[in-house]
Amino acid sequence: MKPGAAGPLLYGHRGASALALENTLGAFARARADGADGIELDVRLTADGELAVFHDEDLVRIAGRPGRVADLSWRELAAVPLPGGERIPRLDQVLAETAPLLVNVEIKQPGWRRMREVVVAVAACVERAGARDRVIVSSFDPAAVGLACATTPLRCGLLFHARQRRPLRRAWLAPLIRPHALHPDRVLVDAAAVARWRSHGYEINVWTVDDPAELRRLAALRVDGIITNDPAAARAALSAPAAGPAQYES
């Protein structure tokens, strides 16, 4: 999953979520149409062990009704109407609909009780779809990433953000977990950090970036991938003539 000559790979954050309802087949189709190299999505386990593509712990923000994803069966979730006539998809549906796009599957922190279950379920789903070569599995939960690295053949990425405690936001656990990639919050990315991460052989995929100047800054640092809410706008920003000398080199 290396960048091309034109710059870093662009992943649609929950699809093209600036333009379509996040984590829906419509958002993923829009990302594809807008030239994304891949998509980023979130998965949660339902009460009966299915992998729902959904970001939040509950349905309030997106569906306007109560109910936790973990407490509902897939049949119940599939019947929940979303704005614009969309429905909550399952991971297997998304993998089938988005081929051959790259897919960053973020496992939402499952807690210890269901961690192994969700990691096993994601790995099995990816294998059934024949999608191993285009999927990377990521999480903010170092234990989930470590378990996926140790027990599955999947490529894994460790997510971290600026508001975490220093050991987490500096990815100090990465040498123990041994992920393929690091997925840092954009504000944590500078030349020194990139050099440090590169020295350990990590792929670097940065989130979530929409500002044109910030997109160009990260491209100049030669990160591998950028997660963005609007892939078409991001592509246009990276393709525009640079105001200064810093340009992405392949």
C-alpha positions as CSV (number, residue, x, y, z in Angstrom):
1,M,0.0,0.0,0.0
2,K,2.6,2.5,-1.1
3,P,1.9,6.0,-2.5
4,G,2.1,6.6,-6.2
5,A,4.1,9.2,-8.1
6,A,1.4,11.8,-7.7
7,G,1.6,11.7,-3.9
8,P,0.3,9.8,-0.9
9,L,-2.6,7.4,-1.1
10,L,-6.0,9.0,-0.3
11,Y,-8.5,7.2,1.9
12,G,-12.1,8.4,2.2
13,H,-12.8,8.9,5.9
14,R,-15.9,6.8,6.6
15,G,-16.2,7.1,2.8
16,A,-16.6,10.5,1.2
17,S,-18.2,11.6,4.5
18,A,-18.1,15.3,3.7
19,L,-20.6,14.7,0.9
20,A,-22.6,11.5,1.9
21,L,-23.7,9.9,5.1
22,E,-20.7,8.3,6.8
23,N,-20.0,4.6,6.8
24,T,-22.7,3.8,4.2
25,L,-22.5,2.2,0.8
26,G,-23.4,5.6,-0.6
27,A,-20.4,7.2,1.0
28,F,-18.1,4.5,-0.1
29,A,-19.4,4.7,-3.7
30,R,-18.9,8.4,-3.7
31,A,-15.3,8.0,-2.5
32,R,-14.7,5.6,-5.3
33,A,-16.3,8.0,-7.9
34,D,-14.2,10.9,-6.5
35,G,-11.0,9.1,-7.1
36,A,-10.0,7.8,-3.6
37,D,-7.4,5.1,-3.5
38,G,-9.2,3.5,-0.5
39,I,-11.7,4.0,2.2
40,E,-11.6,4.1,6.0
41,L,-14.4,2.6,8.0
42,D,-15.4,1.5,11.5
43,V,-16.6,-1.9,12.7
44,R,-18.5,-2.9,15.8
45,L,-19.8,-6.3,16.9
46,T,-23.5,-6.7,17.2
47,A,-25.1,-8.8,20.0
48,D,-25.1,-11.8,17.7
49,G,-21.5,-11.5,16.5
50,E,-22.0,-9.7,13.1
51,L,-19.6,-6.9,12.0
52,A,-21.6,-3.7,11.6
53,V,-20.0,-0.8,9.8
54,F,-20.8,1.9,12.3
55,H,-18.7,4.5,14.2
56,D,-20.6,5.3,17.3
57,E,-21.4,3.1,20.3
58,D,-25.0,4.0,20.0
59,L,-27.5,5.0,17.3
60,V,-28.4,8.5,18.7
61,R,-26.3,10.7,16.5
62,I,-26.8,9.0,13.2
63,A,-30.2,7.3,13.4
64,G,-31.9,9.7,16.0
65,R,-33.0,6.8,18.2
66,P,-31.6,5.0,21.3
67,G,-29.9,1.7,21.2
68,R,-26.3,0.4,21.5
69,V,-24.9,-1.5,18.6
70,A,-23.5,-4.2,21.0
71,D,-27.0,-4.8,22.4
72,L,-28.8,-5.2,19.1
73,S,-28.9,-8.2,16.7
74,W,-27.9,-7.7,13.1
75,R,-31.5,-8.2,12.1
76,E,-32.5,-5.3,14.3
77,L,-29.7,-3.0,13.1
78,A,-30.3,-3.8,9.5
79,A,-33.9,-2.6,9.9
80,V,-32.9,0.8,11.3
81,P,-33.5,3.6,8.7
82,L,-30.8,6.2,8.2
83,P,-31.1,9.6,6.6
84,G,-31.2,9.6,2.8
85,G,-32.6,6.1,2.7
86,E,-29.3,4.5,3.7
87,R,-28.9,1.4,6.0
88,I,-26.1,0.2,8.2
89,P,-24.0,-2.2,6.1
90,R,-22.0,-5.2,7.3
91,L,-18.3,-5.5,6.7
92,D,-18.7,-8.3,4.2
93,Q,-21.1,-6.2,2.1
94,V,-18.6,-3.3,2.0
95,L,-15.7,-5.4,1.0
96,A,-17.7,-6.9,-1.8
97,E,-19.0,-3.5,-3.0
98,T,-15.7,-1.6,-2.8
99,A,-13.3,-4.0,-4.6
100,P,-10.6,-3.2,-5.6
101,L,-10.2,-0.2,-3.3
102,L,-7.9,-0.4,-0.3
103,V,-9.8,-0.6,3.0
104,N,-8.7,0.6,6.4
105,V,-10.9,-1.3,8.9
106,E,-10.8,0.4,12.3
107,I,-11.9,-1.8,15.1
108,K,-13.7,0.3,17.6
109,Q,-12.4,-0.4,21.1
110,P,-14.3,-3.6,22.0
111,G,-13.2,-4.1,25.6
112,W,-11.5,-7.2,26.9
113,R,-14.6,-9.4,27.0
114,R,-15.1,-9.3,23.2
115,M,-11.7,-8.4,21.9
116,R,-10.7,-11.8,20.6
117,E,-14.2,-12.3,19.1
118,V,-14.0,-9.1,17.0
119,V,-10.4,-9.7,15.9
120,V,-11.3,-13.3,14.8
121,A,-14.5,-12.1,13.1
122,V,-12.6,-9.4,11.1
123,A,-9.9,-11.8,10.0
124,A,-12.4,-14.4,8.9
125,C,-14.5,-11.8,7.0
126,V,-11.4,-10.5,5.2
127,E,-10.3,-14.0,4.3
128,R,-13.7,-15.0,3.0
129,A,-13.8,-11.9,0.8
130,G,-10.3,-12.6,-0.6
131,A,-9.4,-9.1,0.5
132,R,-6.2,-9.6,2.5
133,D,-4.0,-7.8,0.0
134,R,-6.1,-4.6,0.2
135,V,-7.1,-4.4,3.9
136,I,-5.3,-3.0,6.8
137,V,-6.8,-3.3,10.3
138,S,-6.3,-0.5,12.8
139,S,-7.4,0.5,16.3
140,F,-6.8,2.9,19.1
141,D,-6.7,-0.1,21.4
142,P,-3.1,-1.3,21.5
143,A,-4.2,-4.7,22.8
144,A,-6.5,-5.2,19.9
145,V,-3.8,-4.3,17.4
146,G,-1.3,-6.5,19.2
147,L,-3.8,-9.4,19.2
148,A,-4.4,-9.0,15.5
149,C,-0.7,-8.8,14.7
150,A,0.0,-11.9,16.8
151,T,-2.9,-14.2,15.7
152,T,-3.9,-13.2,12.1
153,P,-2.1,-12.7,8.8
154,L,-3.6,-9.2,8.4
155,R,-1.6,-6.0,8.1
156,C,-2.2,-3.9,11.1
157,G,-2.0,-0.2,12.0
158,L,-1.8,1.5,15.4
159,L,-3.9,4.6,15.8
160,F,-3.0,7.4,18.2
161,H,-4.0,11.0,18.9
162,A,-2.7,14.1,20.5
163,R,-5.0,14.0,23.6
164,Q,-3.7,10.6,24.8
165,R,-1.1,10.1,27.5
166,R,2.5,10.5,26.3
167,P,3.3,6.8,26.0
168,L,0.3,6.3,23.7
169,R,0.6,9.5,21.6
170,R,4.3,8.7,21.1
171,A,3.5,5.1,20.0
172,W,6.0,3.7,22.6
173,L,4.2,0.4,22.5
174,A,4.7,-0.1,18.8
175,P,8.0,-2.1,19.1
176,L,6.2,-4.6,21.3
177,I,3.1,-4.8,19.2
178,R,5.0,-4.7,15.9
179,P,2.3,-3.3,13.6
180,H,3.0,-2.7,9.9
181,A,1.8,0.9,10.1
182,L,1.3,3.8,12.4
183,H,-1.8,6.0,12.0
184,P,-1.1,9.3,13.8
185,D,-3.3,12.3,14.4
186,R,-2.1,14.9,11.9
187,V,-0.9,17.3,14.6
188,L,1.6,14.7,15.8
189,V,3.3,14.5,12.4
190,D,6.4,16.5,11.6
191,A,9.8,15.8,9.9
192,A,11.4,14.5,13.1
193,A,8.5,12.1,13.8
194,V,8.4,10.8,10.2
195,A,12.2,10.2,10.3
196,R,11.9,8.4,13.6
197,W,9.0,6.2,12.4
198,R,10.7,5.5,9.1
199,S,13.8,4.4,10.9
200,H,11.7,1.5,12.4
201,G,10.2,0.6,9.0
202,Y,6.6,1.7,9.6
203,E,4.2,2.8,7.0
204,I,2.6,6.1,7.9
205,N,-1.1,6.9,7.3
206,V,-2.3,10.2,8.8
207,W,-5.8,11.3,9.8
208,T,-8.1,13.3,9.3
209,V,-6.9,16.0,6.9
210,D,-9.0,18.3,4.7
211,D,-7.1,21.6,4.8
212,P,-5.2,22.1,1.5
213,A,-2.1,23.6,3.1
214,E,-2.0,20.7,5.6
215,L,-2.5,18.1,2.8
216,R,0.5,19.6,1.0
217,R,2.6,19.8,4.1
218,L,2.1,16.1,4.8
219,A,2.7,15.1,1.2
220,A,6.0,17.0,1.3
221,L,6.9,14.8,4.4
222,R,6.3,11.8,2.2
223,V,3.7,10.1,4.3
224,D,2.2,6.9,2.7
225,G,-1.5,7.7,3.1
226,I,-3.8,10.5,4.1
227,I,-7.3,9.9,5.4
228,T,-9.7,12.7,4.3
229,N,-13.4,13.5,4.4
230,D,-13.4,14.7,0.8
231,P,-11.1,12.7,-1.5
232,A,-11.9,14.8,-4.6
233,A,-11.0,18.1,-2.9
234,A,-7.9,16.5,-1.4
235,R,-6.8,15.2,-4.8
236,A,-7.3,18.7,-6.3
237,A,-5.3,20.3,-3.5
238,L,-2.4,18.0,-4.0
239,S,-2.5,18.4,-7.8
240,A,-2.5,22.2,-7.7
241,P,0.8,24.0,-8.3
242,A,2.7,24.4,-5.0
243,A,3.2,27.9,-3.7
244,G,6.7,27.0,-2.4
245,P,9.5,24.7,-3.3
246,A,8.3,21.7,-1.2
247,Q,6.7,19.0,-3.4
248,Y,6.1,15.3,-3.0
249,E,8.7,13.1,-4.6
250,S,8.1,9.5,-5.5
